[in-house]
């Protein structure tokens, strides 16, 4: 029995724009081997998706017959094979059912679709986050959930009885990168130490949350405060970050709050920052590790696809 449980059952891949993660999974859903690289969609489009995948499959000694399930940007229009979208209201159970098979490959390779919100007033798309939702909430979760998924493009998702009803994307991470590197505010954050200035960050979150219309003014304040009162580069950086996250939270928390509170799917520094932001607003969240969520989601989808 032990031998059977440790036999690989499938390969799970999270293929993002700039990152690649692969797990060799056994029948019990346990990880037997793992690979990570910077061979995301952009790099793989040049090197060849099949070649990149095969190099990692060989590294973990995946048998030739083993199926592969992929989520993320490999299924985008500019990716390996366009996997399309499940339209809102989108049952999470429909995601594995609409997985696209990669043609011309001897191995069974499938790519999960994203979710699209085809509302002319609030058009939106996600690709990869649907798999994290699967892992965090399950295929047929009962009740209502409000999910915050921080990132370069943060997602706020409302789910009811296992169906994604609507969602919103916020370019918080990308805006922080651009503002802190490409504007005059780059002078204010130059030389910032790695340690966080929690007080400055939480003060910026609260200010932006309470008056989001003044966000552009608050951002410049990081520079003027430093010039006039001698603030540190770390304080300026946390002011920029806190302001942008505070504006995001002002929008994300503007609707009705489910009784279950907010699920925060995040890892690493982003998980820490968003927990500090929610703490500043006295909002309770249920943390879910993003890496674990995507692995669980891929496992659920794989079971739905290949378990008869």
C-alpha positions as CSV (number, residue, x, y, z in Angstrom):
1,X,0.0,0.0,0.0
2,X,2.8,2.4,0.8
3,X,4.4,1.8,-2.6
4,X,1.2,2.6,-4.4
5,X,0.7,5.8,-2.4
6,X,4.2,7.1,-3.4
7,X,3.8,6.4,-7.1
8,X,3.4,9.6,-9.1
9,X,-0.2,10.2,-10.3
10,X,0.2,13.4,-12.3
11,X,2.2,16.6,-12.7
12,X,0.9,20.0,-11.6
13,X,2.2,23.2,-13.1
14,X,1.6,26.8,-12.2
15,X,2.9,28.7,-15.3
16,X,2.8,32.5,-14.8
17,X,4.0,35.4,-16.8
18,X,7.5,35.4,-15.3
19,X,7.6,32.2,-13.2
20,X,7.3,28.5,-13.5
21,X,6.5,26.0,-10.7
22,X,6.1,22.3,-11.2
23,X,5.1,19.6,-8.7
24,X,5.2,15.8,-9.1
25,X,2.2,14.6,-7.1
26,X,1.3,11.1,-5.9
27,X,-2.1,9.5,-5.5
28,X,-2.6,10.9,-2.1
29,X,-1.9,14.5,-3.3
30,X,1.5,14.6,-1.7
31,X,4.4,16.4,-3.4
32,X,7.2,13.9,-4.5
33,X,9.3,16.5,-6.3
34,X,9.3,20.2,-7.1
35,X,10.9,22.5,-9.6
36,X,10.9,26.3,-9.8
37,X,12.4,28.6,-12.4
38,X,12.0,32.0,-14.0
39,X,10.9,30.4,-17.3
40,X,7.5,32.0,-17.3
41,X,5.3,32.6,-20.3
42,X,7.5,35.3,-21.7
43,X,10.7,33.2,-21.6
44,X,8.9,30.0,-22.6
45,X,7.4,31.7,-25.7
46,X,10.9,32.1,-27.0
47,X,12.4,28.8,-25.9
48,X,9.3,26.7,-26.7
49,X,6.7,25.7,-24.1
50,X,7.0,22.0,-24.9
51,X,10.8,22.1,-24.5
52,X,10.7,24.0,-21.2
53,X,8.1,21.6,-19.7
54,X,10.0,18.5,-20.9
55,X,13.3,19.7,-19.3
56,X,11.6,19.9,-15.9
57,X,9.7,16.6,-16.4
58,X,13.0,14.9,-17.1
59,X,14.6,16.6,-14.0
60,X,11.9,15.0,-11.8
61,X,12.0,11.7,-13.7
62,X,8.3,11.9,-14.6
63,X,7.1,8.7,-16.5
64,X,6.2,9.3,-20.1
65,X,2.6,8.3,-19.5
66,X,2.0,10.7,-16.6
67,X,-0.6,13.4,-17.3
68,X,0.2,17.1,-16.8
69,X,-2.3,19.8,-15.6
70,X,-1.3,23.4,-16.1
71,X,-2.8,26.7,-14.8
72,X,-1.9,30.3,-15.4
73,X,-0.6,32.3,-18.3
74,X,0.4,29.3,-20.4
75,X,-3.3,29.2,-21.3
76,X,-3.4,32.9,-22.4
77,X,-3.9,34.0,-26.0
78,X,-0.2,34.7,-26.2
79,X,0.7,31.5,-24.3
80,X,1.1,27.8,-25.3
81,X,-2.6,27.0,-26.1
82,X,-5.4,29.4,-25.4
83,X,-7.6,27.8,-22.8
84,X,-10.4,30.4,-22.9
85,X,-12.6,31.5,-20.0
86,X,-15.5,30.4,-17.9
87,X,-17.9,33.4,-17.8
88,X,-19.3,34.9,-14.7
89,X,-21.4,33.8,-12.9
90,X,-18.7,31.0,-13.0
91,X,-19.1,27.8,-11.0
92,X,-15.7,26.7,-9.8
93,X,-16.7,23.2,-10.8
94,X,-16.8,24.3,-14.4
95,X,-13.1,25.2,-14.5
96,X,-11.7,21.6,-14.7
97,X,-14.5,20.6,-17.1
98,X,-13.3,23.3,-19.6
99,X,-9.6,22.4,-19.5
100,X,-8.0,22.6,-23.0
101,X,-5.9,19.7,-24.2
102,X,-2.6,20.6,-25.8
103,X,-2.6,19.1,-29.3
104,X,0.2,17.2,-30.9
105,X,1.6,15.9,-27.6
106,X,1.8,12.2,-26.8
107,X,1.4,13.0,-23.1
108,X,-2.0,14.1,-21.9
109,X,-1.4,17.8,-21.1
110,X,-4.3,20.1,-20.2
111,X,-4.5,23.8,-19.4
112,X,-7.2,25.1,-17.1
113,X,-9.3,28.1,-18.3
114,X,-9.4,31.5,-16.6
115,X,-12.6,33.4,-15.6
116,X,-14.0,36.3,-17.6
117,X,-16.4,39.0,-16.5
118,X,-18.1,40.1,-19.7
119,X,-19.9,43.2,-18.2
120,X,-19.3,46.3,-20.5
121,X,-19.3,48.5,-17.4
122,X,-16.8,46.4,-15.4
123,X,-15.0,44.0,-17.8
124,X,-12.4,41.9,-16.1
125,X,-10.4,38.7,-16.5
126,X,-8.3,36.3,-14.3
127,X,-6.0,33.5,-15.2
128,X,-4.4,31.4,-12.5
129,X,-6.3,32.9,-9.6
130,X,-9.3,30.6,-10.3
131,X,-7.1,27.7,-9.4
132,X,-6.2,29.3,-6.0
133,X,-9.9,29.9,-5.4
134,X,-10.5,26.2,-6.0
135,X,-7.8,25.3,-3.5
136,X,-9.0,27.8,-0.9
137,X,-12.8,27.3,-1.2
138,X,-13.3,23.9,-2.8
139,X,-15.4,22.9,-5.9
140,X,-18.8,23.3,-4.3
141,X,-18.3,25.6,-1.3
142,X,-21.5,26.6,0.4
143,X,-22.2,30.2,1.6
144,X,-20.7,33.5,0.6
145,X,-17.0,34.4,0.5
146,X,-15.1,37.6,-0.1
147,X,-11.5,36.8,-1.2
148,X,-8.6,39.2,-1.5
149,X,-5.7,37.9,-3.6
150,X,-2.7,40.4,-3.5
151,X,-0.2,40.6,-6.3
152,X,1.1,42.6,-9.2
153,X,-2.6,42.7,-10.2
154,X,-4.6,42.1,-7.1
155,X,-8.0,40.4,-7.3
156,X,-11.0,40.9,-5.1
157,X,-13.6,38.1,-5.7
158,X,-17.1,37.5,-4.4
159,X,-18.1,33.8,-4.4
160,X,-21.5,32.4,-3.5
161,X,-22.2,28.7,-3.2
162,X,-19.1,27.8,-5.2
163,X,-19.8,30.3,-8.0
164,X,-17.7,33.3,-8.8
165,X,-20.3,36.1,-9.1
166,X,-18.1,39.0,-9.7
167,X,-14.5,40.3,-9.2
168,X,-12.3,43.3,-9.6
169,X,-8.6,43.7,-10.5
170,X,-6.4,46.4,-9.0
171,X,-3.0,47.2,-10.5
172,X,-1.6,47.8,-7.0
173,X,1.7,46.0,-7.3
174,X,2.5,47.2,-10.8
175,X,1.7,50.8,-9.8
176,X,4.0,50.6,-6.8
177,X,6.8,49.4,-9.1
178,X,6.3,52.2,-11.6
179,X,5.8,55.0,-9.1
180,X,8.7,53.9,-6.9
181,X,11.1,53.5,-9.9
182,X,10.0,55.8,-12.7
183,X,8.7,59.0,-11.0
184,X,10.3,61.7,-8.8
185,X,9.3,59.6,-5.8
186,X,12.2,57.3,-6.7
187,X,14.4,59.9,-5.1
188,X,12.5,59.6,-1.8
189,X,12.8,55.8,-1.6
190,X,16.4,55.5,-2.8
191,X,18.5,53.5,-0.4
192,X,15.6,52.2,1.7
193,X,16.5,49.4,4.1
194,X,14.8,46.1,4.0
195,X,13.2,46.6,7.4
196,X,9.6,47.8,7.3
197,X,8.4,51.0,8.8
198,X,5.2,49.6,10.1
199,X,3.9,52.9,11.6
200,X,4.3,54.8,8.3
201,X,2.7,52.0,6.4
202,X,-0.3,51.6,8.5
203,X,-0.8,55.4,8.8
204,X,-0.7,55.6,4.9
205,X,-3.2,52.7,4.6
206,X,-5.7,54.5,7.0
207,X,-5.3,57.8,5.3
208,X,-5.9,56.4,1.8
209,X,-8.8,54.2,2.9
210,X,-10.6,57.2,4.5
211,X,-9.9,59.6,1.6
212,X,-9.0,57.6,-1.6
213,X,-9.7,60.7,-3.8
214,X,-6.6,62.2,-2.3
215,X,-4.3,59.3,-3.2
216,X,-2.2,61.2,-5.7
217,X,-1.7,63.9,-3.1
218,X,-0.7,61.4,-0.4
219,X,1.8,59.9,-2.7
220,X,3.6,63.2,-3.3
221,X,3.5,63.7,0.5
222,X,6.1,61.0,0.8
223,X,8.5,63.3,-1.0
224,X,7.6,66.6,0.6
225,X,7.5,65.1,4.1
226,X,11.0,63.8,3.6
227,X,12.3,67.2,2.4
228,X,10.6,69.2,5.2
229,X,10.8,66.8,8.2
230,X,13.7,64.4,7.3
231,X,11.7,61.2,6.9
232,X,13.7,58.1,6.0
233,X,13.7,56.3,2.6
234,X,12.0,53.3,4.3
235,X,9.2,55.6,5.6
236,X,8.7,57.0,2.1
237,X,8.6,53.5,0.6
238,X,6.0,52.3,3.1
239,X,4.0,55.5,2.5
240,X,3.8,54.7,-1.2
241,X,2.9,51.0,-0.5
242,X,0.4,51.8,2.2
243,X,-1.3,54.5,0.1
244,X,-1.8,52.2,-2.9
245,X,-3.0,49.3,-0.8
246,X,-5.3,51.6,1.2
247,X,-6.9,52.8,-2.0
248,X,-7.4,49.1,-3.1
249,X,-8.9,48.3,0.3
250,X,-11.3,51.2,0.1
251,X,-12.8,49.7,-3.1
252,X,-12.6,46.1,-2.0
253,X,-14.3,46.7,1.3
254,X,-17.0,49.0,-0.1
255,X,-19.6,46.2,-0.5
256,X,-21.4,44.0,2.0
257,X,-19.1,42.0,4.3
258,X,-19.9,38.2,4.4
259,X,-20.4,36.7,7.9
260,X,-17.3,34.5,7.3
261,X,-15.1,37.6,6.9
262,X,-12.4,37.9,4.3
263,X,-10.1,35.2,3.0
264,X,-6.6,36.5,2.2
265,X,-4.8,34.3,-0.3
266,X,-1.2,35.4,-0.2
267,X,2.4,34.4,0.5
268,X,5.6,36.0,1.7
269,X,6.0,39.7,2.1
270,X,2.6,40.5,0.4
271,X,0.9,38.3,3.0
272,X,2.6,40.3,5.8
273,X,1.8,43.7,4.3
274,X,-1.9,43.0,3.6
275,X,-2.3,41.6,7.1
276,X,-0.8,44.8,8.5
277,X,-3.1,46.8,6.3
278,X,-6.2,44.9,7.4
279,X,-5.1,45.2,11.1
280,X,-4.8,49.0,10.6
281,X,-8.5,49.0,9.7
282,X,-9.5,46.5,12.4
283,X,-10.7,44.0,9.7
284,X,-10.3,40.3,10.5
285,X,-9.0,38.0,7.8
286,X,-8.5,34.3,7.3
287,X,-5.0,33.8,5.8
288,X,-4.5,31.1,3.2
289,X,-1.1,30.4,1.8
290,X,-1.1,31.1,-2.0
291,X,1.4,28.3,-2.8
292,X,-0.7,25.7,-0.9
293,X,-3.9,27.1,-2.5
294,X,-2.7,26.6,-6.0
295,X,-1.4,23.1,-5.3
296,X,-4.7,22.1,-3.7
297,X,-6.6,23.7,-6.6
298,X,-4.6,21.7,-9.2
299,X,-5.1,18.5,-7.2
300,X,-8.9,19.1,-7.1
301,X,-9.0,19.8,-10.8
302,X,-6.8,16.8,-11.6
303,X,-9.1,14.5,-9.6
304,X,-12.1,15.9,-11.4
305,X,-10.5,15.4,-14.8
306,X,-8.8,12.0,-14.5
307,X,-10.6,10.2,-11.6
308,X,-13.3,8.0,-13.1
